Amino acid sequence: MQIIICHEPENWADDAADEVSRQLARNPASRLSFATGATTLPLFDELVRRHEEGRIGFSQATCFQLDEYRGLGAEHPASCAHTLINRFYNRINIRKENCHFLDGLNAAPVEFCREYESLIQEGGGIDLQVLGIGLNGHIGFNQPGTPFDSPTHSAKVEDFTWQKNTRFFKNPEDNPRDALTMGVATILSAKKIILMARGGEKKDILCKALFGPVTEDVPASVLQKHPDVLVILDHSLSKLCSS
């Protein structure tokens, strides 16, 4: 595991964008997946900027959605798909048929998740997975207690995460209690993983995830078992796990 501290906010997304650029240079037909929280939005902007400058292209790439709220379609402004489409896919040259989404409106989520998992694994898995981390250690919508061998599945959003996410909804009652997510095993099968985190409030959970016991109580701790993880932190986390 490699840890990078970014001390200049204006360059926050550069290291992650460099990794995406290198991945696509090695294999233009790479299979990518991106978290869609506030942490990764600057990465989308930086990748778009590089694309507009002709420094990176996505015409052969394939993208898989990491997670989605159940009950929300791509047209809903709080859906993860809406963020991916409007903040990223519509601004680059990726082909629409190469963008795979978790269907939050699907009436048969168990079957859908099984097919989605098969689509990922039959094509060789994810080449590069970009993650954020929740304050309770969740990755994707894999909440504490999620089995490490879980594939793509329908998940309950625990109260802590639900409360944090109400800020994205005008009416808190519209905030879904269920989600679809790549499983922990699905994420761990990616060839390379980038974990991005910023903000001093994430210090404690990052200490547990990166240096504590590997436990299902802290889903992100499983990343310690992965052979190729890059952790990118901002300056507020430069003294991680120090008193």
TORKOL-4160 file (C-alpha; in steps of 0.2 Angstrom, whole numbers, padded with zeros to 4 digits, m for minus):
243
<pt num="1" X="0000" Y="0000" Z="0000"/>
<pt num="2" X="0007" Y="0017" Z="m0005"/>
<pt num="3" X="0001" Y="0033" Z="0004"/>
<pt num="4" X="0002" Y="0050" Z="m0004"/>
<pt num="5" X="m0001" Y="0066" Z="0005"/>
<pt num="6" X="m0007" Y="0081" Z="m0006"/>
<pt num="7" X="m0002" Y="0097" Z="0002"/>
<pt num="8" X="m0009" Y="0109" Z="m0011"/>
<pt num="9" X="m0029" Y="0109" Z="m0012"/>
<pt num="10" X="m0028" Y="0115" Z="m0030"/>
<pt num="11" X="m0018" Y="0099" Z="m0035"/>
<pt num="12" X="m0029" Y="0087" Z="m0025"/>
<pt num="13" X="m0035" Y="0076" Z="m0040"/>
<pt num="14" X="m0018" Y="0076" Z="m0049"/>
<pt num="15" X="m0011" Y="0060" Z="m0042"/>
<pt num="16" X="m0027" Y="0050" Z="m0045"/>
<pt num="17" X="m0028" Y="0058" Z="m0063"/>
<pt num="18" X="m0010" Y="0053" Z="m0066"/>
<pt num="19" X="m0014" Y="0035" Z="m0062"/>
<pt num="20" X="m0030" Y="0034" Z="m0073"/>
<pt num="21" X="m0019" Y="0042" Z="m0087"/>
<pt num="22" X="m0006" Y="0029" Z="m0085"/>
<pt num="23" X="m0019" Y="0015" Z="m0085"/>
<pt num="24" X="m0026" Y="0021" Z="m0101"/>
<pt num="25" X="m0009" Y="0023" Z="m0109"/>
<pt num="26" X="m0005" Y="0005" Z="m0104"/>
<pt num="27" X="m0022" Y="m0002" Z="m0110"/>
<pt num="28" X="m0034" Y="0010" Z="m0119"/>
<pt num="29" X="m0048" Y="m0003" Z="m0117"/>
<pt num="30" X="m0046" Y="m0003" Z="m0098"/>
<pt num="31" X="m0061" Y="m0006" Z="m0087"/>
<pt num="32" X="m0064" Y="0007" Z="m0074"/>
<pt num="33" X="m0075" Y="0011" Z="m0060"/>
<pt num="34" X="m0077" Y="0027" Z="m0050"/>
<pt num="35" X="m0085" Y="0032" Z="m0033"/>
<pt num="36" X="m0096" Y="0047" Z="m0035"/>
<pt num="37" X="m0095" Y="0056" Z="m0019"/>
<pt num="38" X="m0089" Y="0074" Z="m0016"/>
<pt num="39" X="m0071" Y="0068" Z="m0014"/>
<pt num="40" X="m0070" Y="0062" Z="m0032"/>
<pt num="41" X="m0079" Y="0076" Z="m0041"/>
<pt num="42" X="m0062" Y="0086" Z="m0043"/>
<pt num="43" X="m0055" Y="0070" Z="m0051"/>
<pt num="44" X="m0069" Y="0070" Z="m0064"/>
<pt num="45" X="m0065" Y="0089" Z="m0068"/>
<pt num="46" X="m0047" Y="0085" Z="m0070"/>
<pt num="47" X="m0049" Y="0070" Z="m0081"/>
<pt num="48" X="m0061" Y="0081" Z="m0092"/>
<pt num="49" X="m0048" Y="0095" Z="m0093"/>
<pt num="50" X="m0035" Y="0082" Z="m0098"/>
<pt num="51" X="m0047" Y="0075" Z="m0111"/>
<pt num="52" X="m0051" Y="0093" Z="m0118"/>
<pt num="53" X="m0032" Y="0096" Z="m0120"/>
<pt num="54" X="m0030" Y="0079" Z="m0129"/>
<pt num="55" X="m0019" Y="0071" Z="m0116"/>
<pt num="56" X="m0031" Y="0057" Z="m0112"/>
<pt num="57" X="m0045" Y="0047" Z="m0121"/>
<pt num="58" X="m0059" Y="0036" Z="m0116"/>
<pt num="59" X="m0065" Y="0030" Z="m0133"/>
<pt num="60" X="m0060" Y="0012" Z="m0130"/>
<pt num="61" X="m0063" Y="0012" Z="m0111"/>
<pt num="62" X="m0077" Y="0003" Z="m0101"/>
<pt num="63" X="m0084" Y="0010" Z="m0085"/>
<pt num="64" X="m0094" Y="0001" Z="m0072"/>
<pt num="65" X="m0105" Y="0010" Z="m0059"/>
<pt num="66" X="m0099" Y="0007" Z="m0041"/>
<pt num="67" X="m0115" Y="0009" Z="m0032"/>
<pt num="68" X="m0133" Y="0017" Z="m0033"/>
<pt num="69" X="m0148" Y="0021" Z="m0023"/>
<pt num="70" X="m0163" Y="0009" Z="m0025"/>
<pt num="71" X="m0178" Y="0018" Z="m0031"/>
<pt num="72" X="m0169" Y="0032" Z="m0040"/>
<pt num="73" X="m0167" Y="0033" Z="m0059"/>
<pt num="74" X="m0153" Y="0041" Z="m0068"/>
<pt num="75" X="m0163" Y="0057" Z="m0071"/>
<pt num="76" X="m0164" Y="0060" Z="m0052"/>
<pt num="77" X="m0152" Y="0073" Z="m0047"/>
<pt num="78" X="m0147" Y="0064" Z="m0031"/>
<pt num="79" X="m0143" Y="0047" Z="m0040"/>
<pt num="80" X="m0125" Y="0042" Z="m0043"/>
<pt num="81" X="m0129" Y="0039" Z="m0061"/>
<pt num="82" X="m0134" Y="0057" Z="m0063"/>
<pt num="83" X="m0117" Y="0062" Z="m0056"/>
<pt num="84" X="m0108" Y="0050" Z="m0067"/>
<pt num="85" X="m0117" Y="0055" Z="m0083"/>
<pt num="86" X="m0117" Y="0074" Z="m0081"/>
<pt num="87" X="m0101" Y="0077" Z="m0072"/>
<pt num="88" X="m0091" Y="0065" Z="m0081"/>
<pt num="89" X="m0097" Y="0054" Z="m0096"/>
<pt num="90" X="m0106" Y="0068" Z="m0105"/>
<pt num="91" X="m0090" Y="0078" Z="m0105"/>
<pt num="92" X="m0078" Y="0065" Z="m0112"/>
<pt num="93" X="m0077" Y="0053" Z="m0127"/>
<pt num="94" X="m0083" Y="0037" Z="m0119"/>
<pt num="95" X="m0095" Y="0027" Z="m0129"/>
<pt num="96" X="m0113" Y="0026" Z="m0121"/>
<pt num="97" X="m0113" Y="0007" Z="m0124"/>
<pt num="98" X="m0097" Y="0005" Z="m0114"/>
<pt num="99" X="m0105" Y="0013" Z="m0098"/>
<pt num="100" X="m0114" Y="0000" Z="m0087"/>
<pt num="101" X="m0126" Y="0006" Z="m0073"/>
<pt num="102" X="m0133" Y="m0001" Z="m0058"/>
<pt num="103" X="m0152" Y="0000" Z="m0061"/>
<pt num="104" X="m0160" Y="0008" Z="m0045"/>
<pt num="105" X="m0177" Y="0005" Z="m0053"/>
<pt num="106" X="m0175" Y="m0013" Z="m0057"/>
<pt num="107" X="m0190" Y="m0023" Z="m0050"/>
<pt num="108" X="m0179" Y="m0039" Z="m0048"/>
<pt num="109" X="m0163" Y="m0033" Z="m0039"/>
<pt num="110" X="m0156" Y="m0050" Z="m0034"/>
<pt num="111" X="m0156" Y="m0056" Z="m0052"/>
<pt num="112" X="m0150" Y="m0040" Z="m0059"/>
<pt num="113" X="m0135" Y="m0039" Z="m0047"/>
<pt num="114" X="m0131" Y="m0057" Z="m0051"/>
<pt num="115" X="m0130" Y="m0052" Z="m0070"/>
<pt num="116" X="m0121" Y="m0036" Z="m0066"/>
<pt num="117" X="m0108" Y="m0046" Z="m0056"/>
<pt num="118" X="m0106" Y="m0059" Z="m0071"/>
<pt num="119" X="m0104" Y="m0045" Z="m0083"/>
<pt num="120" X="m0089" Y="m0038" Z="m0073"/>
<pt num="121" X="m0081" Y="m0055" Z="m0070"/>
<pt num="122" X="m0083" Y="m0062" Z="m0087"/>
<pt num="123" X="m0074" Y="m0048" Z="m0095"/>
<pt num="124" X="m0059" Y="m0050" Z="m0083"/>
<pt num="125" X="m0064" Y="m0039" Z="m0068"/>
<pt num="126" X="m0060" Y="m0020" Z="m0065"/>
<pt num="127" X="m0043" Y="m0014" Z="m0070"/>
<pt num="128" X="m0044" Y="0002" Z="m0060"/>
<pt num="129" X="m0056" Y="0005" Z="m0046"/>
<pt num="130" X="m0057" Y="0023" Z="m0038"/>
<pt num="131" X="m0065" Y="0023" Z="m0020"/>
<pt num="132" X="m0070" Y="0035" Z="m0007"/>
<pt num="133" X="m0072" Y="0031" Z="0011"/>
<pt num="134" X="m0087" Y="0034" Z="0023"/>
<pt num="135" X="m0085" Y="0040" Z="0041"/>
<pt num="136" X="m0090" Y="0022" Z="0046"/>
<pt num="137" X="m0078" Y="0014" Z="0034"/>
<pt num="138" X="m0090" Y="0010" Z="0021"/>
<pt num="139" X="m0083" Y="0008" Z="0003"/>
<pt num="140" X="m0097" Y="0008" Z="m0011"/>
<pt num="141" X="m0113" Y="0005" Z="m0001"/>
<pt num="142" X="m0105" Y="m0009" Z="0009"/>
<pt num="143" X="m0109" Y="m0005" Z="0027"/>
<pt num="144" X="m0100" Y="m0011" Z="0042"/>
<pt num="145" X="m0104" Y="m0030" Z="0044"/>
<pt num="146" X="m0104" Y="m0033" Z="0025"/>
<pt num="147" X="m0096" Y="m0050" Z="0022"/>
<pt num="148" X="m0079" Y="m0049" Z="0013"/>
<pt num="149" X="m0084" Y="m0062" Z="0001"/>
<pt num="150" X="m0100" Y="m0052" Z="m0005"/>
<pt num="151" X="m0103" Y="m0050" Z="m0024"/>
<pt num="152" X="m0113" Y="m0036" Z="m0031"/>
<pt num="153" X="m0129" Y="m0035" Z="m0020"/>
<pt num="154" X="m0144" Y="m0025" Z="m0013"/>
<pt num="155" X="m0139" Y="m0017" Z="0003"/>
<pt num="156" X="m0147" Y="m0009" Z="0018"/>
<pt num="157" X="m0140" Y="0009" Z="0021"/>
<pt num="158" X="m0137" Y="0010" Z="0040"/>
<pt num="159" X="m0144" Y="0025" Z="0049"/>
<pt num="160" X="m0127" Y="0033" Z="0051"/>
<pt num="161" X="m0124" Y="0034" Z="0032"/>
<pt num="162" X="m0142" Y="0038" Z="0029"/>
<pt num="163" X="m0141" Y="0053" Z="0040"/>
<pt num="164" X="m0125" Y="0059" Z="0032"/>
<pt num="165" X="m0133" Y="0058" Z="0015"/>
<pt num="166" X="m0149" Y="0067" Z="0019"/>
<pt num="167" X="m0140" Y="0083" Z="0014"/>
<pt num="168" X="m0142" Y="0078" Z="m0005"/>
<pt num="169" X="m0161" Y="0078" Z="m0004"/>
<pt num="170" X="m0173" Y="0092" Z="m0002"/>
<pt num="171" X="m0184" Y="0081" Z="0008"/>
<pt num="172" X="m0175" Y="0069" Z="0020"/>
<pt num="173" X="m0189" Y="0056" Z="0018"/>
<pt num="174" X="m0184" Y="0055" Z="m0001"/>
<pt num="175" X="m0167" Y="0048" Z="0005"/>
<pt num="176" X="m0168" Y="0029" Z="0001"/>
<pt num="177" X="m0164" Y="0016" Z="0014"/>
<pt num="178" X="m0158" Y="0003" Z="0001"/>
<pt num="179" X="m0145" Y="0003" Z="m0012"/>
<pt num="180" X="m0136" Y="m0008" Z="m0025"/>
<pt num="181" X="m0117" Y="m0009" Z="m0024"/>
<pt num="182" X="m0103" Y="m0019" Z="m0030"/>
<pt num="183" X="m0098" Y="m0031" Z="m0016"/>
<pt num="184" X="m0082" Y="m0031" Z="m0006"/>
<pt num="185" X="m0076" Y="m0046" Z="m0015"/>
<pt num="186" X="m0080" Y="m0037" Z="m0032"/>
<pt num="187" X="m0070" Y="m0022" Z="m0027"/>
<pt num="188" X="m0056" Y="m0032" Z="m0020"/>
<pt num="189" X="m0055" Y="m0041" Z="m0037"/>
<pt num="190" X="m0050" Y="m0025" Z="m0046"/>
<pt num="191" X="m0032" Y="m0026" Z="m0052"/>
<pt num="192" X="m0028" Y="m0009" Z="m0044"/>
<pt num="193" X="m0037" Y="0002" Z="m0032"/>
<pt num="194" X="m0036" Y="0020" Z="m0028"/>
<pt num="195" X="m0043" Y="0026" Z="m0011"/>
<pt num="196" X="m0046" Y="0045" Z="m0010"/>
<pt num="197" X="m0050" Y="0054" Z="0006"/>
<pt num="198" X="m0049" Y="0072" Z="0013"/>
<pt num="199" X="m0055" Y="0081" Z="0028"/>
<pt num="200" X="m0049" Y="0079" Z="0046"/>
<pt num="201" X="m0065" Y="0071" Z="0051"/>
<pt num="202" X="m0060" Y="0055" Z="0042"/>
<pt num="203" X="m0044" Y="0054" Z="0052"/>
<pt num="204" X="m0050" Y="0041" Z="0065"/>
<pt num="205" X="m0059" Y="0029" Z="0052"/>
<pt num="206" X="m0043" Y="0030" Z="0041"/>
<pt num="207" X="m0032" Y="0025" Z="0055"/>
<pt num="208" X="m0043" Y="0010" Z="0058"/>
<pt num="209" X="m0045" Y="0006" Z="0039"/>
<pt num="210" X="m0027" Y="0007" Z="0035"/>
<pt num="211" X="m0018" Y="0002" Z="0051"/>
<pt num="212" X="m0030" Y="m0007" Z="0062"/>
<pt num="213" X="m0037" Y="m0025" Z="0062"/>
<pt num="214" X="m0044" Y="m0031" Z="0045"/>
<pt num="215" X="m0062" Y="m0033" Z="0051"/>
<pt num="216" X="m0079" Y="m0033" Z="0043"/>
<pt num="217" X="m0084" Y="m0020" Z="0055"/>
<pt num="218" X="m0073" Y="m0008" Z="0045"/>
<pt num="219" X="m0076" Y="m0013" Z="0027"/>
<pt num="220" X="m0062" Y="m0002" Z="0020"/>
<pt num="221" X="m0049" Y="m0012" Z="0031"/>
<pt num="222" X="m0050" Y="m0026" Z="0018"/>
<pt num="223" X="m0040" Y="m0015" Z="0007"/>
<pt num="224" X="m0025" Y="m0020" Z="0017"/>
<pt num="225" X="m0026" Y="m0037" Z="0009"/>
<pt num="226" X="m0025" Y="m0030" Z="m0009"/>
<pt num="227" X="m0008" Y="m0030" Z="m0017"/>
<pt num="228" X="m0009" Y="m0014" Z="m0026"/>
<pt num="229" X="m0018" Y="0000" Z="m0017"/>
<pt num="230" X="m0014" Y="0019" Z="m0019"/>
<pt num="231" X="m0021" Y="0030" Z="m0005"/>
<pt num="232" X="m0022" Y="0049" Z="m0008"/>
<pt num="233" X="m0025" Y="0060" Z="0007"/>
<pt num="234" X="m0026" Y="0079" Z="0008"/>
<pt num="235" X="m0015" Y="0090" Z="0020"/>
<pt num="236" X="m0028" Y="0089" Z="0034"/>
<pt num="237" X="m0023" Y="0070" Z="0036"/>
<pt num="238" X="m0004" Y="0072" Z="0035"/>
<pt num="239" X="m0003" Y="0067" Z="0053"/>
<pt num="240" X="m0013" Y="0052" Z="0051"/>
<pt num="241" X="m0014" Y="0041" Z="0067"/>
<pt num="242" X="m0002" Y="0053" Z="0077"/>
<pt num="243" X="m0008" Y="0061" Z="0093"/>
